[in-house]
């Protein structure tokens, strides 16, 4: 009962009617609270859990099986007290693995601009007790500051192949939703907000790898940066041909390599004994791209 007649009822009766009207919605919300599961990530060293609210998130729990080289890179390079930038963190499986691996001694900045996945990222950080280590940022890193259109391939948490900016001609298919998101260059973000420069950078996005690198010239020149791991899409690999990245010289791409390269082939070390580094870009389609730079 609503309208003027309900206002004439005693207050207790009005509250009872309100409770009855809201009961179906409360029941639905309770069902929603029961509509997710929590799955342990396949990381044997430490317990890491992620929430499963969509089928896309199920595969995110198989982080070690999916990208063993990424986990190996984390374990071989991350040290207590380090700062790791996980750019394209998705629901946070690798951010959480990194946080657990260093025992809470350090910082992991997890960048994820998509709102459904960002919500799961924050939930996972809280559930794993990593809120003092993992800093979630709903920002799209790019070559500069601004508001940039983010094109969603899906609104399901854990999904991928979204595009930021003008990268709409890729293979992601139809855009189901467009949203302007705050974008920053990596260098400007560190300068404007006092964020420490990273010791490690993990970059796994869909189409804006080159712009992110262009906006990270100072970070890439920082002697504190020891290692970078970038996974390129096919489109980005083609776009990188002949491009002069800040401080990098292109080296011919190696084809036919296994999807799970060894530690020595998939990481960048800054060694005191040499001024040459090798940055390996893991490319979809069982290929990899090498870029070398020196100071």
Secondary structure, 3 states (H helix, E strand, C coil): CCCHHHHCCCHHHHHHHHHHHHHHHHHHHHHHHCCCEEEECCCCCCCCEEEECCHHHHHHCCHHHHCHHHHHHHHHHCCCCEEEEEECCCCCHHHHHHHHHCCCCEEEEEECCCHHHHHHHHHHHHHCCCCCCEEEECCEEECCCEEEEEEECCCCCCCCCCEECCCCCCCCCCCCEEEEEEEEEHHHHHHHHCCCCCCEEEECCCCCHHHHHHCCHHHHHCCCCCEEEEEECHHHHHHCCCCCCCCCEECCCECCCCCCCCHHHCCCCCCCCCCEEEEEEEECCCEEEEEEEEC
